């Protein structure tokens, strides 16, 4: 029944296709809200990491190092079970959104920090000489220039976030992987292991591949533009 070429297995997957669509919808919903949180944290801590305050830079560094050097699965379990035992459970969906958002936010903050620090120091000095405060300088001058550098790796983090929703399985979530597992082990639906997981993988691929492809094209385009600028600058210097 579990064979990839089993007609009965594929028929069962097709009959219960709504289960996979529901899982996909829940995955996208979780990823969307987690992405909003991740963007907010990424911008906040990315700006903190590049500001003039040593205290704020230190806080940003602690956040990034702590989150990046511990597994997402551990963070998710700690958040879910710690709140549950404290009698303050937020539910699997909300817990997943917070865990994924905080985890991805650490990586996005590093992307933003690197993008900001890639801007020549002369731009910062020029902004200060014009009387811009830190927020105004970032909003009007620095971030608009760094966005082209930030976008490609940022899209890669979005893809990683979507794939990381599979970790919700460990706490019994309703994401695509969790519902696929429930399907293949269910009393009435169980057995179609290979087709079910193949369909689940294809659904992830349909979402993630276009985003990964977009990030790759952006990165290649950025490298091409930098080459063209370098050639133009060399030609101008020789002229």
QUIRAWO-V790881 format. One record per residue. N is the residue number from 0. D_LAST is the distance of its C-alpha to the last C-alpha in Angstrom with 2 decimals. Layout:
n->N d_last->D_LAST
n->N d_last->D_LAST
This chain:
n->0 d_last->73.61
n->1 d_last->70.41
n->2 d_last->69.03
n->3 d_last->65.74
n->4 d_last->67.42
n->5 d_last->70.49
n->6 d_last->71.19
n->7 d_last->73.38
n->8 d_last->70.68
n->9 d_last->68.13
n->10 d_last->70.81
n->11 d_last->71.47
n->12 d_last->67.80
n->13 d_last->67.64
n->14 d_last->70.84
n->15 d_last->69.50
n->16 d_last->65.93
n->17 d_last->66.28
n->18 d_last->66.32
n->19 d_last->62.83
n->20 d_last->61.54
n->21 d_last->63.05
n->22 d_last->61.43
n->23 d_last->58.05
n->24 d_last->58.55
n->25 d_last->59.55
n->26 d_last->56.55
n->27 d_last->54.12
n->28 d_last->55.97
n->29 d_last->55.93
n->30 d_last->52.25
n->31 d_last->51.37
n->32 d_last->53.21
n->33 d_last->52.04
n->34 d_last->48.45
n->35 d_last->48.91
n->36 d_last->50.28
n->37 d_last->47.53
n->38 d_last->44.79
n->39 d_last->46.60
n->40 d_last->47.04
n->41 d_last->43.51
n->42 d_last->42.00
n->43 d_last->44.55
n->44 d_last->44.19
n->45 d_last->40.43
n->46 d_last->40.13
n->47 d_last->42.79
n->48 d_last->40.88
n->49 d_last->37.82
n->50 d_last->39.71
n->51 d_last->40.48
n->52 d_last->44.14
n->53 d_last->45.13
n->54 d_last->48.31
n->55 d_last->46.60
n->56 d_last->44.07
n->57 d_last->47.08
n->58 d_last->48.97
n->59 d_last->46.06
n->60 d_last->45.74
n->61 d_last->49.49
n->62 d_last->49.48
n->63 d_last->46.67
n->64 d_last->48.09
n->65 d_last->51.65
n->66 d_last->50.91
n->67 d_last->48.43
n->68 d_last->50.72
n->69 d_last->53.89
n->70 d_last->54.63
n->71 d_last->54.59
n->72 d_last->58.04
n->73 d_last->59.42
n->74 d_last->58.01
n->75 d_last->59.49
n->76 d_last->62.89
n->77 d_last->63.01
n->78 d_last->62.23
n->79 d_last->64.66
n->80 d_last->67.57
n->81 d_last->67.20
n->82 d_last->67.47
n->83 d_last->70.24
n->84 d_last->72.36
n->85 d_last->71.81
n->86 d_last->73.23
n->87 d_last->70.03
n->88 d_last->68.70
n->89 d_last->65.95
n->90 d_last->66.40
n->91 d_last->64.37
n->92 d_last->61.84
n->93 d_last->61.01
n->94 d_last->60.99
n->95 d_last->58.61
n->96 d_last->56.25
n->97 d_last->56.23
n->98 d_last->55.81
n->99 d_last->53.00
n->100 d_last->51.26
n->101 d_last->51.48
n->102 d_last->50.37
n->103 d_last->47.36
n->104 d_last->46.48
n->105 d_last->45.89
n->106 d_last->43.27
n->107 d_last->41.65
n->108 d_last->41.48
n->109 d_last->39.51
n->110 d_last->37.09
n->111 d_last->36.66
n->112 d_last->36.38
n->113 d_last->33.62
n->114 d_last->31.76
n->115 d_last->32.07
n->116 d_last->31.06
n->117 d_last->27.88
n->118 d_last->26.54
n->119 d_last->24.47
n->120 d_last->26.80
n->121 d_last->24.73
n->122 d_last->26.06
n->123 d_last->29.58
n->124 d_last->29.12
n->125 d_last->27.75
n->126 d_last->30.75
n->127 d_last->33.16
n->128 d_last->31.85
n->129 d_last->32.52
n->130 d_last->36.08
n->131 d_last->36.10
n->132 d_last->38.86
n->133 d_last->38.43
n->134 d_last->39.70
n->135 d_last->37.70
n->136 d_last->34.48
n->137 d_last->35.07
n->138 d_last->36.16
n->139 d_last->33.54
n->140 d_last->30.38
n->141 d_last->30.61
n->142 d_last->32.68
n->143 d_last->30.84
n->144 d_last->27.62
n->145 d_last->29.54
n->146 d_last->31.62
n->147 d_last->29.27
n->148 d_last->29.58
n->149 d_last->33.30
n->150 d_last->34.44
n->151 d_last->34.29
n->152 d_last->36.32
n->153 d_last->38.49
n->154 d_last->39.54
n->155 d_last->40.44
n->156 d_last->42.69
n->157 d_last->44.33
n->158 d_last->45.15
n->159 d_last->46.58
n->160 d_last->48.68
n->161 d_last->50.17
n->162 d_last->51.09
n->163 d_last->52.51
n->164 d_last->55.04
n->165 d_last->57.03
n->166 d_last->58.01
n->167 d_last->60.35
n->168 d_last->62.65
n->169 d_last->63.86
n->170 d_last->65.41
n->171 d_last->66.75
n->172 d_last->64.16
n->173 d_last->64.09
n->174 d_last->60.60
n->175 d_last->59.99
n->176 d_last->60.69
n->177 d_last->63.77
n->178 d_last->65.29
n->179 d_last->64.56
n->180 d_last->66.45
n->181 d_last->69.27
n->182 d_last->69.40
n->183 d_last->69.68
n->184 d_last->72.31
n->185 d_last->74.30
n->186 d_last->77.95
n->187 d_last->77.56
n->188 d_last->73.94
n->189 d_last->73.41
n->190 d_last->72.68
n->191 d_last->69.61
n->192 d_last->67.30
n->193 d_last->64.75
n->194 d_last->64.30
n->195 d_last->64.21
n->196 d_last->61.51
n->197 d_last->59.52
n->198 d_last->59.62
n->199 d_last->58.67
n->200 d_last->55.68
n->201 d_last->54.59
n->202 d_last->54.77
n->203 d_last->52.52
n->204 d_last->50.11
n->205 d_last->50.06
n->206 d_last->48.94
n->207 d_last->46.61
n->208 d_last->44.78
n->209 d_last->43.01
n->210 d_last->41.89
n->211 d_last->40.66
n->212 d_last->38.84
n->213 d_last->37.20
n->214 d_last->36.06
n->215 d_last->34.63
n->216 d_last->32.69
n->217 d_last->31.32
n->218 d_last->30.25
n->219 d_last->28.55
n->220 d_last->26.81
n->221 d_last->25.60
n->222 d_last->24.27
n->223 d_last->22.47
n->224 d_last->20.81
n->225 d_last->19.76
n->226 d_last->18.23
n->227 d_last->16.33
n->228 d_last->15.06
n->229 d_last->14.13
n->230 d_last->12.19
n->231 d_last->10.41
n->232 d_last->9.77
n->233 d_last->8.58
n->234 d_last->6.12
n->235 d_last->4.99
n->236 d_last->5.41
n->237 d_last->3.81
n->238 d_last->0.00
